[in-house]
Amino acid sequence: MDDQRTANAIHTIWWQVALGGFLALTAHSVVEAAYARYQLQQVTRQFEADLKAMPSSLLPDAPTPPREHLMPLRQNERCIQGRRFERVQNGWRQINAPC
């Protein structure tokens, strides 16, 4: 009878140790994730502050194609996302020209 109680006690203790280890690792993961999120927010705030403090002369301007060199679209051409496409027999062919 004592052997059975001892075996049951050891079996119960191992489950308690395993459950305690699992809960400890889960709590550690939650704390690590919260700290990583906090650090990411701090870095993002610092980056935005640095970007606002940067002189506008250092920021790149968006290049715009000169309008006087653009040719009007022909009958079988379309403008899709700023690129010129030509209608062919089985679909469309991209032309290396802005529209």
ROSEKOL-859758 format. One record per residue: residue in one letter; x negated, z negated, y negated of N, C-alpha, C in turn. Coordinates in steps of 0.2 Angstrom, whole numbers, padded with zeros to 4 digits. Example, Ala and Ser with C-alpha at 12.3 -4.5 7.8 and 13.67 -1.06 7.14 Angstrom:
<pts>
+-----+-------+-------+-------+-------+-------+-------+-------+-------+-------+
| res |  n_xx |  n_zz |  n_yy | ca_xx | ca_zz | ca_yy |  c_xx |  c_zz |  c_yy |
+-----+-------+-------+-------+-------+-------+-------+-------+-------+-------+
|   a | -0066 | -0039 |  0028 | -0062 | -0039 |  0022 | -0066 | -0039 |  0016 |
|   s | -0064 | -0035 |  0011 | -0068 | -0036 |  0005 | -0064 | -0039 |  0000 |
+-----+-------+-------+-------+-------+-------+-------+-------+-------+-------+
</pts>
This chain:
<pts>
+-----+-------+-------+-------+-------+-------+-------+-------+-------+-------+
| res |  n_xx |  n_zz |  n_yy | ca_xx | ca_zz | ca_yy |  c_xx |  c_zz |  c_yy |
+-----+-------+-------+-------+-------+-------+-------+-------+-------+-------+
|   m | -0004 |  0000 |  0006 |  0000 |  0000 |  0000 | -0004 |  0000 | -0006 |
|   d | -0010 | -0004 | -0006 | -0014 | -0004 | -0012 | -0018 |  0003 | -0013 |
|   d | -0019 |  0006 | -0007 | -0022 |  0013 | -0008 | -0018 |  0018 | -0011 |
|   q | -0011 |  0017 | -0010 | -0007 |  0022 | -0013 | -0006 |  0020 | -0020 |
|   r | -0006 |  0014 | -0022 | -0005 |  0012 | -0029 | -0011 |  0014 | -0033 |
|   t | -0017 |  0013 | -0030 | -0023 |  0015 | -0033 | -0023 |  0023 | -0034 |
|   a | -0021 |  0027 | -0029 | -0021 |  0034 | -0030 | -0016 |  0036 | -0035 |
|   n | -0010 |  0033 | -0035 | -0005 |  0035 | -0041 | -0008 |  0033 | -0047 |
|   a | -0012 |  0027 | -0048 | -0014 |  0025 | -0055 | -0020 |  0030 | -0057 |
|   i | -0024 |  0032 | -0052 | -0029 |  0037 | -0054 | -0026 |  0044 | -0056 |
|   h | -0021 |  0046 | -0052 | -0017 |  0052 | -0054 | -0014 |  0052 | -0061 |
|   t | -0011 |  0046 | -0062 | -0008 |  0045 | -0069 | -0013 |  0045 | -0074 |
|   i | -0019 |  0042 | -0073 | -0024 |  0042 | -0078 | -0027 |  0049 | -0080 |
|   w | -0028 |  0053 | -0075 | -0030 |  0059 | -0076 | -0025 |  0064 | -0080 |
|   w | -0019 |  0063 | -0079 | -0014 |  0066 | -0083 | -0014 |  0064 | -0090 |
|   q | -0015 |  0057 | -0091 | -0015 |  0055 | -0098 | -0021 |  0057 | -0102 |
|   v | -0027 |  0057 | -0098 | -0033 |  0060 | -0101 | -0033 |  0067 | -0103 |
|   a | -0030 |  0071 | -0099 | -0029 |  0078 | -0100 | -0024 |  0079 | -0106 |
|   l | -0019 |  0076 | -0106 | -0014 |  0076 | -0112 | -0017 |  0074 | -0118 |
|   g | -0021 |  0068 | -0118 | -0024 |  0066 | -0124 | -0029 |  0071 | -0127 |
|   g | -0033 |  0074 | -0122 | -0038 |  0079 | -0124 | -0034 |  0085 | -0127 |
|   f | -0029 |  0087 | -0124 | -0025 |  0093 | -0127 | -0022 |  0091 | -0134 |
|   l | -0020 |  0086 | -0135 | -0017 |  0084 | -0141 | -0023 |  0083 | -0146 |
|   a | -0028 |  0080 | -0145 | -0034 |  0080 | -0149 | -0036 |  0087 | -0151 |
|   l | -0037 |  0091 | -0147 | -0039 |  0098 | -0148 | -0034 |  0102 | -0153 |
|   t | -0028 |  0101 | -0151 | -0022 |  0104 | -0155 | -0023 |  0101 | -0162 |
|   a | -0023 |  0095 | -0163 | -0024 |  0092 | -0170 | -0030 |  0094 | -0173 |
|   h | -0036 |  0095 | -0170 | -0042 |  0097 | -0173 | -0041 |  0105 | -0175 |
|   s | -0037 |  0109 | -0171 | -0036 |  0116 | -0173 | -0032 |  0116 | -0180 |
|   v | -0027 |  0112 | -0180 | -0022 |  0112 | -0186 | -0026 |  0110 | -0192 |
|   v | -0030 |  0105 | -0192 | -0034 |  0103 | -0197 | -0039 |  0108 | -0199 |
|   e | -0042 |  0111 | -0195 | -0047 |  0117 | -0196 | -0043 |  0123 | -0199 |
|   a | -0037 |  0124 | -0197 | -0034 |  0130 | -0200 | -0031 |  0128 | -0207 |
|   a | -0029 |  0122 | -0208 | -0027 |  0120 | -0215 | -0033 |  0120 | -0220 |
|   y | -0039 |  0118 | -0217 | -0045 |  0118 | -0222 | -0047 |  0125 | -0223 |
|   a | -0047 |  0130 | -0218 | -0049 |  0137 | -0219 | -0044 |  0140 | -0224 |
|   r | -0038 |  0138 | -0224 | -0033 |  0141 | -0229 | -0034 |  0138 | -0236 |
|   y | -0036 |  0132 | -0236 | -0038 |  0129 | -0243 | -0044 |  0133 | -0246 |
|   q | -0049 |  0134 | -0242 | -0055 |  0137 | -0244 | -0054 |  0144 | -0246 |
|   l | -0049 |  0148 | -0242 | -0048 |  0155 | -0244 | -0044 |  0155 | -0251 |
|   q | -0040 |  0150 | -0252 | -0036 |  0150 | -0258 | -0041 |  0148 | -0264 |
|   q | -0046 |  0144 | -0263 | -0051 |  0143 | -0268 | -0055 |  0149 | -0270 |
|   v | -0057 |  0152 | -0265 | -0061 |  0158 | -0266 | -0057 |  0164 | -0269 |
|   t | -0051 |  0164 | -0267 | -0046 |  0169 | -0271 | -0045 |  0168 | -0278 |
|   r | -0044 |  0161 | -0280 | -0044 |  0159 | -0287 | -0050 |  0161 | -0291 |
|   q | -0056 |  0159 | -0288 | -0062 |  0160 | -0291 | -0063 |  0167 | -0292 |
|   f | -0062 |  0172 | -0287 | -0062 |  0179 | -0288 | -0058 |  0182 | -0293 |
|   e | -0052 |  0179 | -0294 | -0047 |  0182 | -0299 | -0050 |  0180 | -0306 |
|   a | -0052 |  0173 | -0306 | -0055 |  0171 | -0313 | -0061 |  0175 | -0315 |
|   d | -0065 |  0177 | -0310 | -0071 |  0181 | -0312 | -0069 |  0188 | -0313 |
|   l | -0064 |  0190 | -0310 | -0062 |  0197 | -0312 | -0059 |  0198 | -0319 |
|   k | -0055 |  0192 | -0321 | -0052 |  0192 | -0327 | -0058 |  0191 | -0333 |
|   a | -0063 |  0188 | -0331 | -0069 |  0187 | -0336 | -0073 |  0193 | -0336 |
|   m | -0073 |  0197 | -0332 | -0077 |  0203 | -0332 | -0075 |  0208 | -0338 |
|   p | -0080 |  0210 | -0341 | -0079 |  0215 | -0347 | -0076 |  0221 | -0344 |
|   s | -0071 |  0223 | -0348 | -0067 |  0229 | -0346 | -0072 |  0235 | -0346 |
|   s | -0077 |  0235 | -0349 | -0082 |  0241 | -0349 | -0085 |  0242 | -0342 |
|   l | -0085 |  0236 | -0338 | -0088 |  0237 | -0331 | -0083 |  0239 | -0326 |
|   l | -0076 |  0239 | -0328 | -0071 |  0241 | -0323 | -0071 |  0248 | -0323 |
|   p | -0070 |  0251 | -0317 | -0070 |  0259 | -0317 | -0063 |  0261 | -0319 |
|   d | -0064 |  0267 | -0323 | -0057 |  0270 | -0325 | -0055 |  0275 | -0319 |
|   a | -0049 |  0276 | -0318 | -0046 |  0280 | -0313 | -0048 |  0288 | -0316 |
|   p | -0051 |  0291 | -0312 | -0052 |  0298 | -0314 | -0046 |  0302 | -0314 |
|   t | -0045 |  0306 | -0319 | -0039 |  0311 | -0319 | -0042 |  0318 | -0320 |
|   p | -0039 |  0322 | -0316 | -0041 |  0329 | -0316 | -0039 |  0332 | -0323 |
|   p | -0043 |  0337 | -0326 | -0042 |  0340 | -0332 | -0035 |  0344 | -0331 |
|   r | -0031 |  0343 | -0335 | -0024 |  0347 | -0335 | -0025 |  0354 | -0336 |
|   e | -0029 |  0356 | -0340 | -0030 |  0363 | -0342 | -0032 |  0368 | -0337 |
|   h | -0035 |  0365 | -0332 | -0038 |  0369 | -0326 | -0033 |  0369 | -0320 |
|   l | -0028 |  0366 | -0320 | -0023 |  0366 | -0315 | -0019 |  0372 | -0315 |
|   m | -0019 |  0375 | -0309 | -0014 |  0381 | -0309 | -0007 |  0379 | -0307 |
|   p | -0002 |  0383 | -0309 |  0005 |  0381 | -0307 |  0005 |  0383 | -0299 |
|   l |  0010 |  0380 | -0296 |  0011 |  0381 | -0289 |  0014 |  0388 | -0288 |
|   r |  0012 |  0391 | -0282 |  0015 |  0397 | -0281 |  0021 |  0396 | -0277 |
|   q |  0025 |  0402 | -0275 |  0031 |  0402 | -0271 |  0031 |  0398 | -0265 |
|   n |  0025 |  0399 | -0261 |  0024 |  0396 | -0254 |  0020 |  0389 | -0254 |
|   e |  0019 |  0386 | -0260 |  0015 |  0380 | -0261 |  0019 |  0374 | -0263 |
|   r |  0017 |  0368 | -0260 |  0020 |  0362 | -0262 |  0014 |  0357 | -0264 |
|   c |  0016 |  0352 | -0268 |  0012 |  0347 | -0270 |  0014 |  0340 | -0266 |
|   i |  0009 |  0338 | -0262 |  0011 |  0332 | -0258 |  0005 |  0327 | -0259 |
|   q |  0007 |  0321 | -0262 |  0002 |  0316 | -0264 | -0004 |  0319 | -0268 |
|   g | -0003 |  0323 | -0273 | -0008 |  0325 | -0277 | -0012 |  0331 | -0274 |
|   r | -0011 |  0333 | -0268 | -0015 |  0339 | -0265 | -0010 |  0345 | -0264 |
|   r | -0013 |  0350 | -0264 | -0009 |  0357 | -0264 | -0009 |  0359 | -0256 |
|   f | -0003 |  0361 | -0254 | -0002 |  0363 | -0247 |  0001 |  0370 | -0247 |
|   e | -0001 |  0374 | -0243 |  0002 |  0381 | -0242 |  0006 |  0382 | -0236 |
|   r |  0012 |  0385 | -0237 |  0016 |  0386 | -0231 |  0013 |  0392 | -0227 |
|   v |  0012 |  0390 | -0220 |  0010 |  0395 | -0215 |  0015 |  0396 | -0210 |
|   q |  0014 |  0401 | -0205 |  0019 |  0402 | -0200 |  0021 |  0396 | -0196 |
|   n |  0017 |  0392 | -0194 |  0018 |  0386 | -0190 |  0018 |  0379 | -0193 |
|   g |  0018 |  0379 | -0200 |  0018 |  0373 | -0203 |  0015 |  0374 | -0210 |
|   w |  0010 |  0369 | -0212 |  0007 |  0369 | -0218 | -0001 |  0368 | -0218 |
|   r | -0004 |  0371 | -0223 | -0011 |  0371 | -0223 | -0013 |  0368 | -0229 |
|   q | -0018 |  0363 | -0229 | -0020 |  0360 | -0235 | -0025 |  0365 | -0239 |
|   i | -0024 |  0365 | -0245 | -0029 |  0369 | -0250 | -0033 |  0364 | -0254 |
|   n | -0039 |  0365 | -0254 | -0044 |  0361 | -0258 | -0043 |  0362 | -0265 |
|   a | -0037 |  0360 | -0268 | -0036 |  0360 | -0275 | -0031 |  0355 | -0277 |
|   p | -0032 |  0351 | -0282 | -0027 |  0347 | -0285 | -0021 |  0350 | -0288 |
|   c | -0015 |  0347 | -0288 | -0009 |  0350 | -0291 | -0006 |  0345 | -0296 |
+-----+-------+-------+-------+-------+-------+-------+-------+-------+-------+
</pts>
